[in-house]
């Protein structure tokens, strides 16, 4: 996470976001996150996840798109962490501060984190992951966002991928990959 975004997530922002979902700052425990700030909290004998997405990373409509897709997957039998509404009945809330933070909450998935190197020889884990990914893809094939504003970018349009520099070997083989896989060539900037 970029340092300027860490500085923007003040205690006031976290407190305001938590209050939107009916919890206090004191009930939150930080979890690992990479592109989001993630906390967990207990409420009514269930554990939930509270996620703060920096406005610099994703616009509000994109977060609405994520939530809509998760709801679609759940409705089609895929085991996902279901989004839950705020105290105002909204699945997506915004805490205005600098570029803002989009706040969402989800039911915490059961289970435990997969650890390295323990996972390397757990063939059952890979089999189960393959089953879940297969169900996710099967359900997603027929998914159509309600509007183009909710459509997530493809990997070719991914802002973070576009910022990365093309490795030297990739620039040499990119035209060939495009012919084989139907990709457009990588353009060096």
N, C-alpha and C positions, 0 to 999 in steps of 0.2 A: 504494500500500500504506500502511496506517495506521502511524504512527510507533511505536505501542506494540507492534505485531506485528514490526516490524523489530528492535526491541530484544529481543524474545523469542527471535528466531532467533540464538542465541549460537553461538560456535564449537563448543561442546560438543554442541549439538543437531545441527549440521551433521555433525560427526564421527561421532556416534552413528548418524545416518541413513545416512551413506555406508557405515559399517561393516556395516550390515544388508544392503547389496547388494555387499559384498566389495570396496569401494574405500576409499582413504584421502582425507581432506580435501584433501591436496595434489594429488590427481588431478583435482579439480573445478575447472571454469571457470564463472563465473557467466554466465547467459544472461538475456535480457530476460524478465520475467514481470510480470503485473499483479495477479492475485489469488492467485498462488502464488510461491514462491521457486524458481527453476529453475536447474539447473546441468547441464553436460555433462561427460562423462568418457569416455576411451578404455579399452577392455578387449578383449583378444583380437582386435585389428584391426577392431573395430566401435566406433562412437561411440554412447553412450547418453545419455539424459536422466534426471536425478534430480530429482524434484519434491517440494517440501515444501508441503503445504497446511495453513494454519493452522486449528486446530480451531474458531476463531471464525468462519471462513468456510464450512466444510462439515463436517458430521458424518462420521464414519468410514463408516457405511452408504452415504452418498451417493457417497463415493469408490469403495467397492466397486461401486456401481451404474455409475459411469463406466467402470471397468475391465471389468466384465461386458459392457457395451455395446460397447466397443472390440473385445473378443474376439469378440463376435457379428458385428460388421461385418467383421472380418478373415476369419472363417469363411465369410462370404458374399461374399468377393471384393472387398471395398472396401479400397483402399490406406490403411492407418492405421498410426500408430506403435504397434506391438504392445507391450503390457505384458510385462515380464519378471519372473520371481520373484526374491525375495530369497534370501540364502544359506540361509534356513530353509524355502524353497519357497513363500513367501507372496507374493501379488501386491500386497498392501497391508500396510504395517507402520505402527506408531505409535511415536513418540518422545514419552514423557510429559514435559511441561514446561509449566507454567501450564495453558492450555487444550489443550495438546498440538499436535503436528504429525503429519499423516498423510503417509507417505513412499511414493512409488511410483516405478518406473523403467520406461522405455520405450526401444525402439530408436529412435534419431534418424532422422527422415525425411530422405531424400536431397534435395538441391537447395539453393537459396539463398533468403534472404528477398526478398520482393517489396518494392521501394522506391518511394517517392513522390518525384517526379512521374513517374518512368520508366514506371510501370504504366498511366498514364492513356490511352495510345494503343496499348497492347499488346492488340490484339483477340484474338490467339491465346490469351493468358493468360486472358482472360475466357471464351473458349469452353471451354478445358480445365477451368477452375474450375467452370463450369456442368455439364460432364460428371461431374466428381467429386461435386458436390453432388447431381446427379440419381441417381447410384449410391447415395450415402449415404441419400437419402430412399427410394429403391426398396427397399433392404434394411431400413430402419428401420420401414417400414409394418407388417411382420409381427413386430417385436420385442416380446416381453412379458417384463418383468423377472421374475426368479425369485421375488421377494417384493415386497410394497408398500414395505418398508423401503429397497429399492434404487431405487425410482422417484424420478427427479429431478422437482422442481417444474416446473410449466408456467410460461410467462412471466408469467401472471397471479398466480402464487404466489411469484414471485421476491423474496426478501428485499431485495435491493439495489434493485429497481424500486419496491418498496413504500415504501422510505425516501425516494425522490425525491419532490419536490413536483410536483404537476400544473401544467404551464404554464397561464397564464390562458386562452389560446385553446383549449386542450384541454378545459377544464372546460365551456366553452360548446358545443363540438361533440360532446362525448363521448356524450350521449344519442342523437344522430343516428348516430354511428358504430356504436353498439350495435345500432341497428335495421338498419343496412346490413350489418354484418359479424357480427352475433350476439354481440357482446361484452357483458359486463355493464358498466354505467356506471362511470366512475372516481369513486371516493368521495374527496372532499377531507378531509384530516385536519387 
